Amino acid sequence: MKCELFKTQEHRCLNEEQRDCLSKLDLKYPNNADNTDNYKKNKKVKKDKEAKYLGLSLSGQVGYFIGAKWLKENEIALIVDPKVKDLDYLKMFMECFNNPVTSKDILDIYGIDFTKPEIPIPSNSFELTPLIIIHFLYLVKKIVKKGLKCDYIWVENNLNSKIKGKILINQTIKQNVIKSRPDRTYCKYQEYSQNCLENKLIKKTLNFVFTYLKTHYRNNKELLNLFYYNYTAFSNISDNVDVNKIKSIRTNILFKEYNETLKIAKIILRRFAFSIKNTEKKEEKYPPFYIDMTLLFERYVYSKLFKVCRNNIKFQVHGEYGSVDFLNVDDKTIIDTKYKTYYNENFTGQKQWKRDKIAKDIRQLSGYSRDREILKKMNIDITDADFCLDCVIIYPNKKAETEIAKYEHLKQKNNKIQQFNKFFKYGIRLPEKQRNADKV
């Protein structure tokens, strides 16, 4: 049976025909944009992966998510593309992974549901496999930097003139007695070694990753260098691991880096069905997944700000009534990210609904600038009624630079929002796909 695909872009509504079909389906709306008050009150819903999947509302509008989701399993699927044309979200992830301050909690940005059937997606729509592989390589890099774990493993060996552990009688007879080698004994014993089950699983996954990179990204030096850095540390580790034992792996609390790494390793092996030959196939089916573009944009901007400000920038500072994206305590400035393209336009000539959206953002930042808890954290005397904080909104702009050359550029004269006092907007260019640049 052929699957019907509903295609749209993030933060857009489905067309009328699709909405009519949607109304006939018995769907649950945990992330209902039409009832944001209930959504905010229910904190459990926010943590639910299914609630995050594309954020479809009763009106047929999706949130700031891209990805694929079943509306009716095996029959109707929703495909959401980025609203920024030719957006290279993989490069945005690479930027976040490369920075230690933005690589934390990166799993919050995307999710993959391997419990559901795969969705047939046009091959040029998404690149999900590279995202998982990039994530895996950076997780392994953390392990390599800290050092591979050791554990007690069972070893079988034909020992010369000594006995260790348990004597394996059958093997001793076959290997030694029959062959007139009375000086040898076949034994089974425990050994403290890096060649444990966890490291074997990672080594096996690295072999899959190399086959994939060699086929699809052999010209990408950054990825290949990262792979070889990791693989060198695992050069003496065996990749001979029983697939049936993978589910039984339990990690030690002292090696918490392994928890997430093994989870992604299992995803990769499952993606390729434990066969290296499958890495060479042109995949056109993907499990349901989502990428939260607002979170990805926020972390991406943080990586840029960190380069020019380092520890002067505070991230996700909690106030009495909300959290500020960024604070510059020394400069007494509030910085907020808005993944909205209409900030590129002239405010004066905009449609009323866009003006209302911008006014809502301005009111939000104005509230932060008067939040007593935030003011305390910025070492500001809250009794000074005349004091007014600078506020900067950073948004995507295709005509801007990809880097923030200097922090001072955020508040240049030409970036002022003329309708409001001490408000600025600063555009940053997001990476775009260069087709066939890195691929074969």
C-alpha positions as CSV (number, residue, x, y, z in Angstrom):
1,M,0.0,0.0,0.0
2,K,1.4,3.4,-1.0
3,C,2.0,5.9,1.7
4,E,0.5,9.4,1.2
5,L,2.9,12.3,2.1
6,F,1.8,15.7,3.4
7,K,4.6,18.1,2.7
8,T,5.0,21.6,4.1
9,Q,7.6,23.9,5.7
10,E,8.2,24.6,9.3
11,H,5.8,27.1,11.0
12,R,3.5,26.8,8.0
13,C,-0.1,25.5,7.7
14,L,-1.1,22.5,5.7
15,N,-3.2,23.2,2.6
16,E,-7.0,23.1,2.7
17,E,-7.2,19.5,1.3
18,Q,-4.7,18.3,3.8
19,R,-6.5,20.0,6.7
20,D,-9.8,18.3,5.6
21,C,-8.1,14.9,5.6
22,L,-6.5,15.8,9.0
23,S,-9.8,16.6,10.6
24,K,-11.0,13.1,9.8
25,L,-8.1,11.5,11.7
26,D,-8.3,10.7,15.4
27,L,-5.1,12.5,16.4
28,K,-3.8,13.6,19.8
29,Y,-2.2,17.1,20.1
30,P,0.2,17.1,23.0
31,N,2.0,20.1,21.6
32,N,-1.1,22.1,20.6
33,A,-0.3,25.6,19.5
34,D,-3.9,26.5,19.9
35,N,-3.8,25.9,23.6
36,T,-0.4,27.2,24.8
37,D,-1.5,27.8,28.4
38,N,-2.2,24.2,29.0
39,Y,1.0,23.2,27.2
40,K,3.1,25.4,29.4
41,K,1.4,24.1,32.6
42,N,2.0,20.5,31.7
43,K,5.8,20.1,32.2
44,K,5.6,16.3,31.5
45,V,4.3,17.0,28.0
46,K,7.4,19.1,27.2
47,K,9.7,16.2,28.0
48,D,7.7,13.7,25.9
49,K,9.4,13.0,22.6
50,E,6.1,12.4,20.9
51,A,5.0,15.8,21.9
52,K,8.0,17.4,20.2
53,Y,7.5,15.6,16.9
54,L,6.8,18.6,14.6
55,G,4.4,20.3,17.0
56,L,1.3,19.9,14.8
57,S,-1.7,21.9,16.0
58,L,-5.5,21.5,15.6
59,S,-5.4,24.2,12.9
60,G,-2.9,22.2,10.8
61,Q,0.1,24.4,11.6
62,V,3.5,22.9,12.4
63,G,6.0,24.5,14.8
64,Y,9.6,25.3,14.3
65,F,10.5,21.7,13.6
66,I,11.7,19.8,10.6
67,G,11.5,16.1,10.1
68,A,9.0,13.3,9.4
69,K,6.1,11.9,11.4
70,W,3.3,9.4,10.9
71,L,-0.2,10.9,11.0
72,K,-1.7,7.6,10.3
73,E,0.8,4.7,10.6
74,N,1.7,3.2,7.2
75,E,-0.8,5.4,5.4
76,I,-0.3,9.2,5.9
77,A,3.0,10.8,6.9
78,L,3.9,14.5,7.5
79,I,7.2,15.8,6.0
80,V,8.4,19.2,7.2
81,D,11.2,21.0,5.3
82,P,13.3,23.9,6.6
83,K,11.9,27.4,5.8
84,V,15.4,28.7,5.0
85,K,16.1,27.5,1.5
86,D,19.1,25.1,1.1
87,L,19.8,25.3,4.9
88,D,22.7,23.0,5.8
89,Y,21.6,22.0,9.3
90,L,24.5,19.5,9.4
91,K,27.0,22.3,9.4
92,M,25.1,24.0,12.2
93,F,25.4,20.8,14.2
94,M,29.1,20.5,13.4
95,E,29.6,24.1,14.8
96,C,27.7,23.1,18.0
97,F,29.6,19.8,18.4
98,N,32.9,21.6,18.0
99,N,32.3,23.9,20.9
100,P,32.5,22.5,24.4
101,V,29.8,24.9,25.7
102,T,27.3,24.1,23.0
103,S,27.9,20.3,22.8
104,K,26.2,19.7,26.1
105,D,22.6,18.3,26.0
106,I,22.8,18.2,22.2
107,L,20.3,15.3,22.2
108,D,17.5,17.8,23.2
109,I,17.7,19.3,19.7
110,Y,16.6,16.2,17.8
111,G,15.0,12.8,18.3
112,I,14.6,9.6,16.3
113,D,11.9,7.0,16.9
114,F,13.1,3.6,15.9
115,T,9.9,1.9,17.3
116,K,7.8,3.1,14.5
117,P,7.8,2.0,10.8
118,E,10.1,3.8,8.4
119,I,8.7,6.6,6.3
120,P,9.5,6.7,2.5
121,I,11.0,10.2,2.0
122,P,12.4,11.6,-1.2
123,S,16.2,11.1,-1.1
124,N,17.0,14.8,-1.6
125,S,14.8,16.0,1.4
126,F,16.9,15.0,4.4
127,E,20.2,13.7,5.5
128,L,19.6,11.9,8.8
129,T,22.3,9.3,8.7
130,P,25.2,11.9,8.6
131,L,23.7,13.7,11.6
132,I,23.7,10.5,13.7
133,I,27.3,9.7,12.6
134,I,28.6,13.2,13.4
135,H,27.0,12.9,16.8
136,F,28.6,9.5,17.4
137,L,32.1,10.6,16.4
138,Y,32.1,13.6,18.8
139,L,30.8,11.4,21.6
140,V,33.6,8.9,20.9
141,K,36.1,11.8,20.9
142,K,35.1,12.6,24.5
143,I,35.8,9.0,25.5
144,V,39.2,9.0,23.8
145,K,40.2,12.2,25.6
146,K,39.2,10.8,29.0
147,G,40.6,7.4,28.3
148,L,39.0,4.0,27.4
149,K,37.5,2.1,30.2
150,C,38.8,-1.3,31.3
151,D,36.8,-4.2,32.6
152,Y,37.3,-7.9,33.5
153,I,36.7,-10.1,30.4
154,W,36.8,-13.8,29.9
155,V,39.8,-15.0,27.9
156,E,40.5,-18.5,26.5
157,N,44.2,-19.3,25.9
158,N,46.5,-22.2,25.4
159,L,49.1,-21.5,28.1
160,N,52.6,-22.9,28.2
161,S,53.8,-24.6,31.4
162,K,51.3,-22.9,33.6
163,I,47.6,-23.1,34.6
164,K,45.4,-20.1,35.1
165,G,41.7,-20.0,36.0
166,K,39.6,-23.0,34.7
167,I,41.1,-25.8,32.7
168,L,39.1,-26.5,29.5
169,I,39.4,-30.3,29.3
170,N,37.9,-30.8,25.8
171,Q,40.1,-28.1,24.2
172,T,43.2,-29.3,26.1
173,I,42.7,-32.9,24.7
174,K,42.0,-31.7,21.2
175,Q,44.8,-29.0,21.0
176,N,47.5,-30.6,23.2
177,V,47.1,-34.2,24.2
178,I,46.3,-35.5,20.8
179,K,49.1,-33.4,19.3
180,S,51.6,-34.6,21.9
181,R,52.0,-31.2,23.6
182,P,51.9,-32.1,27.3
183,D,53.6,-28.8,28.3
184,R,50.5,-26.8,27.3
185,T,47.1,-26.4,29.0
186,Y,44.0,-24.8,27.5
187,C,42.5,-22.4,30.2
188,K,39.7,-19.9,30.7
189,Y,40.4,-17.0,33.0
190,Q,39.5,-13.4,33.6
191,E,41.7,-10.5,32.5
192,Y,41.5,-6.8,33.2
193,S,41.5,-5.3,29.7
194,Q,40.2,-2.5,27.4
195,N,38.9,-5.2,25.1
196,C,35.6,-5.2,26.9
197,L,32.1,-5.5,25.4
198,E,31.5,-1.7,25.3
199,N,34.7,-0.9,23.5
200,K,34.1,-3.8,21.0
201,L,30.7,-2.3,20.2
202,I,32.2,1.1,19.6
203,K,34.9,-0.4,17.4
204,K,32.4,-2.3,15.4
205,T,30.3,0.9,14.9
206,L,33.5,2.8,13.8
207,N,34.0,0.3,11.1
208,F,30.5,0.9,9.8
209,V,31.0,4.7,10.0
210,F,34.3,4.4,8.0
211,T,32.5,2.5,5.2
212,Y,29.8,5.2,5.1
213,L,32.2,8.1,5.1
214,K,34.4,6.4,2.5
215,T,31.4,6.1,0.2
216,H,29.6,9.4,0.8
217,Y,32.0,11.9,2.4
218,R,35.5,10.9,1.4
219,N,36.4,14.5,0.5
220,N,35.3,15.9,3.9
221,K,38.6,16.2,5.7
222,E,37.1,17.4,8.9
223,L,35.0,14.3,9.3
224,L,37.7,11.9,8.2
225,N,40.3,13.5,10.6
226,L,37.8,13.2,13.4
227,F,37.3,9.5,12.5
228,Y,41.0,8.7,12.4
229,Y,41.6,10.4,15.7
230,N,39.0,8.1,17.3
231,Y,40.0,5.0,15.4
232,T,43.6,5.2,16.5
233,A,42.6,4.9,20.1
234,F,40.6,1.7,19.3
235,S,43.2,0.1,17.0
236,N,44.0,-2.7,19.5
237,I,40.3,-3.3,20.3
238,S,38.5,-6.3,18.6
239,D,35.3,-5.7,16.7
240,N,34.2,-9.3,17.2
241,V,31.1,-8.7,19.3
242,D,27.9,-10.9,19.4
243,V,24.9,-8.8,18.3
244,N,22.7,-10.7,20.7
245,K,24.8,-9.4,23.6
246,I,24.4,-5.8,22.7
247,K,21.0,-5.4,24.6
248,S,22.6,-6.7,27.8
249,I,25.3,-4.0,28.0
250,R,25.1,-2.0,31.3
251,T,27.4,0.9,31.7
252,N,29.3,1.9,34.9
253,I,28.4,5.2,36.5
254,L,32.1,6.1,36.6
255,F,32.0,6.1,32.8
256,K,28.9,8.2,32.1
257,E,30.3,9.2,28.6
258,Y,29.6,5.6,27.5
259,N,25.8,5.8,28.1
260,E,25.0,8.2,25.3
261,T,27.7,6.8,23.0
262,L,26.5,3.2,23.2
263,K,22.9,4.4,22.7
264,I,23.9,6.1,19.4
265,A,26.1,3.1,18.4
266,K,23.1,0.8,18.6
267,I,21.1,3.3,16.5
268,I,23.8,3.2,13.8
269,L,24.0,-0.6,13.8
270,R,20.3,-0.8,13.6
271,R,20.2,1.7,10.8
272,F,22.5,-0.4,8.7
273,A,20.9,-3.7,9.9
274,F,24.3,-4.9,11.2
275,S,25.5,-5.3,7.6
276,I,28.3,-3.1,6.2
277,K,27.0,-3.6,2.7
278,N,23.9,-1.6,3.7
279,T,26.0,1.5,4.2
280,E,26.5,1.6,0.4
281,K,22.8,1.6,-0.4
282,K,20.9,4.7,-1.3
283,E,18.5,5.1,1.6
284,E,15.1,6.5,0.9
285,K,13.3,5.4,4.1
286,Y,13.8,7.0,7.5
287,P,12.3,6.4,10.9
288,P,10.1,9.2,12.3
289,F,12.4,12.0,13.5
290,Y,12.4,15.7,14.4
291,I,14.9,18.5,14.7
292,D,14.0,21.5,16.8
293,M,15.2,24.4,14.7
294,T,14.8,27.1,17.4
295,L,17.0,25.2,19.8
296,L,19.6,24.4,17.0
297,F,19.6,28.1,16.0
298,E,20.0,29.2,19.7
299,R,23.0,26.8,20.2
300,Y,24.5,27.8,16.9
301,V,24.4,31.5,17.8
302,Y,25.9,30.6,21.3
303,S,28.9,29.0,19.6
304,K,29.4,32.3,17.6
305,L,29.0,34.5,20.6
306,F,31.4,32.3,22.6
307,K,34.1,32.9,20.1
308,V,34.1,36.6,20.6
309,C,33.0,36.9,24.2
310,R,34.1,33.7,26.0
311,N,32.9,33.6,29.6
312,N,31.4,37.1,29.4
313,I,28.4,35.6,27.9
314,K,26.0,33.8,30.2
315,F,23.6,31.3,28.7
316,Q,20.0,30.6,29.8
317,V,19.9,32.8,32.8
318,H,16.8,32.2,34.9
319,G,14.8,35.2,36.2
320,E,11.6,35.5,38.2
321,Y,9.4,35.0,35.1
322,G,11.4,33.3,32.4
323,S,14.9,32.6,31.1
324,V,17.0,34.9,29.0
325,D,18.9,33.3,26.1
326,F,22.1,35.3,26.7
327,L,23.4,37.9,29.1
328,N,26.5,40.0,28.9
329,V,27.0,41.0,32.5
330,D,29.9,43.4,31.8
331,D,28.2,45.2,28.9
332,K,24.7,45.1,30.7
333,T,23.1,43.7,27.6
334,I,20.3,41.1,27.0
335,I,20.6,39.1,23.8
336,D,17.8,36.9,22.5
337,T,17.6,34.6,19.4
338,K,14.6,34.7,17.2
339,Y,14.5,32.1,14.4
340,K,12.3,34.4,12.3
341,T,13.1,35.6,8.8
342,Y,10.7,38.7,8.9
343,Y,13.3,40.6,10.9
344,N,15.0,41.1,7.5
345,E,12.2,43.4,6.4
346,N,11.6,47.0,7.1
347,F,9.4,47.2,10.1
348,T,7.4,50.2,8.8
349,G,6.1,48.5,5.7
350,Q,5.3,45.2,7.2
351,K,1.9,43.6,7.5
352,Q,0.0,44.0,10.7
353,W,0.4,40.3,11.9
354,K,4.2,40.6,11.5
355,R,4.3,43.9,13.4
356,D,2.3,42.2,16.2
357,K,4.8,39.3,16.3
358,I,7.7,41.7,16.5
359,A,6.0,43.8,19.2
360,K,5.4,40.6,21.2
361,D,9.2,39.9,21.1
362,I,10.0,43.4,22.1
363,R,7.6,43.2,25.1
364,Q,9.3,39.9,26.1
365,L,12.8,41.4,26.1
366,S,11.5,44.5,27.9
367,G,10.1,42.2,30.6
368,Y,13.4,40.5,31.0
369,S,15.2,43.9,31.3
370,R,12.9,44.7,34.3
371,D,13.1,41.2,35.9
372,R,14.5,41.8,39.4
373,E,16.3,38.4,39.5
374,I,18.0,39.1,36.2
375,L,19.0,42.6,37.3
376,K,20.5,41.2,40.5
377,K,22.6,38.7,38.4
378,M,23.8,41.7,36.3
379,N,24.8,43.6,39.5
380,I,22.4,46.4,38.8
381,D,20.8,48.5,41.5
382,I,17.1,47.8,41.2
383,T,16.3,51.1,42.8
384,D,17.7,53.0,39.9
385,A,14.5,53.7,38.0
386,D,16.2,55.5,35.1
387,F,18.4,52.6,34.2
388,C,17.6,50.9,30.9
389,L,19.3,47.8,29.5
390,D,20.4,47.3,25.9
391,C,18.5,44.5,24.1
392,V,19.7,42.7,21.0
393,I,17.7,40.3,18.8
394,I,19.8,37.9,16.6
395,Y,18.0,36.4,13.6
396,P,18.8,34.5,10.4
397,N,19.8,36.7,7.5
398,K,20.9,35.3,4.1
399,K,22.7,38.5,3.2
400,A,24.7,38.8,6.4
401,E,28.1,37.4,7.5
402,T,28.5,33.9,8.9
403,E,30.6,35.0,11.8
404,I,30.3,37.7,14.5
405,A,33.6,39.5,13.9
406,K,33.4,41.6,17.0
407,Y,30.9,41.8,19.8
408,E,30.6,45.6,19.3
409,H,29.1,44.9,15.8
410,L,25.9,43.7,17.5
411,K,25.0,47.3,18.5
412,Q,26.2,49.3,15.6
413,K,24.2,52.4,14.6
414,N,22.6,50.7,11.5
415,N,21.4,47.8,13.7
416,K,19.2,50.0,15.8
417,I,15.4,49.3,15.8
418,Q,14.3,52.9,15.4
419,Q,10.8,52.4,16.9
420,F,12.2,51.4,20.3
421,N,14.8,52.8,22.7
422,K,18.0,50.8,23.1
423,F,16.8,47.9,20.9
424,F,19.0,46.4,18.2
425,K,18.7,43.6,15.7
426,Y,21.6,41.6,14.2
427,G,21.4,39.2,11.3
428,I,23.6,36.1,11.0
429,R,23.9,34.0,7.9
430,L,23.2,30.3,8.3
431,P,25.3,27.7,6.3
432,E,23.8,26.6,3.0
433,K,24.2,23.4,1.2
434,Q,26.8,23.2,-1.5
435,R,25.5,20.3,-3.5
436,N,28.0,17.6,-4.4
437,A,30.8,19.5,-2.7
438,D,31.6,16.9,-0.1
439,K,29.9,13.9,-1.6
440,V,31.1,11.6,-4.4
